[in-house]
């Protein structure tokens, strides 16, 4: 389970506020944040389109390619990862490279 640091109370709210959805917690680099999913999608009323299913398939293929990498390929990615600043984590960088190969 992730460890979250308590934050100060919110002084004011701006914009539309909903209370009908669950709150999620996330951490990206050194930032902790929360969010809400407003109006989640009902797949019985609006199923996935062909383009969305193609994206799901491509994502699964990229994930399988990442899991199938050899130690040497991971070492090569690690070397390239250390020279870039866009991605914070090695796994995200590797996934992005494998996903780009599919397009």
C-alpha positions in Angstrom: 0.0 0.0 0.0 1.3 3.5 -0.8 2.2 5.9 1.8 0.6 9.4 1.5 1.5 12.5 3.4 -1.4 14.4 4.8 -2.1 17.8 3.1 -3.5 21.0 4.5 -7.2 21.6 4.4 -8.6 23.0 1.2 -9.2 26.8 1.5 -11.7 27.0 -1.4 -13.1 25.1 -4.3 -13.4 26.3 -7.9 -15.5 24.8 -10.6 -18.0 22.0 -10.6 -17.8 19.6 -7.6 -19.3 16.2 -7.7 -19.8 13.7 -4.8 -21.2 10.8 -6.8 -17.9 9.1 -7.7 -15.1 7.5 -5.7 -11.9 9.4 -5.0 -8.6 8.0 -6.1 -5.1 8.8 -4.9 -2.0 8.8 -7.1 1.6 9.8 -7.0 3.6 11.0 -10.0 7.3 11.7 -9.4 7.2 13.7 -6.1 3.6 15.0 -6.4 0.7 13.5 -4.6 -2.8 14.2 -5.9 -6.4 13.0 -5.8 -9.1 12.9 -8.4 -12.6 11.8 -9.0 -14.1 9.9 -12.0 -17.2 11.8 -12.9 -19.8 10.0 -14.9 -18.1 6.6 -15.5 -18.8 4.9 -18.8 -21.7 2.4 -18.9 -20.5 -0.3 -21.5 -24.0 -1.7 -21.8 -25.2 1.6 -23.3 -22.0 2.7 -25.1 -19.7 -0.3 -25.9 -16.2 0.1 -27.1 -15.7 1.2 -30.7 -13.5 -0.6 -33.2 -10.8 2.1 -32.8 -10.9 1.7 -29.0 -10.6 -2.1 -29.3 -7.6 -1.7 -31.7 -5.9 0.6 -29.1 -6.6 -2.0 -26.4 -5.0 -4.7 -28.6 -2.0 -2.5 -29.3 -1.5 -1.8 -25.6 -1.7 -5.5 -24.8 0.9 -6.3 -27.5 3.2 -3.6 -26.2 2.9 -5.0 -22.7 3.7 -8.5 -23.9 6.7 -7.2 -25.8 8.0 -5.5 -22.6 7.6 -8.7 -20.7 9.5 -10.7 -23.4 12.6 -8.4 -23.4 16.0 -10.0 -22.7 18.4 -8.8 -20.1 20.6 -7.3 -22.8 17.7 -5.4 -24.3 16.7 -4.0 -20.9 20.3 -2.9 -20.3 20.3 -1.1 -23.7 17.1 0.6 -22.8 18.5 1.6 -19.4 21.5 3.2 -21.1 19.2 5.2 -23.4 16.9 6.0 -20.4 19.7 7.7 -18.5 20.3 10.1 -21.4 16.7 11.4 -21.6 14.5 13.6 -19.3 11.0 13.0 -20.6 10.2 9.8 -18.6 10.6 9.5 -14.8 10.7 5.8 -14.7 12.5 3.1 -16.7 9.4 1.0 -17.1 7.5 3.9 -18.6 10.3 4.6 -21.0 10.6 1.0 -22.1 6.8 0.7 -22.6 6.8 4.0 -24.7 9.5 2.7 -26.9 7.8 -0.7 -27.5 4.5 1.0 -28.1 6.0 3.3 -30.6 7.4 0.3 -32.5 3.8 -0.8 -33.1 2.7 2.4 -34.8 
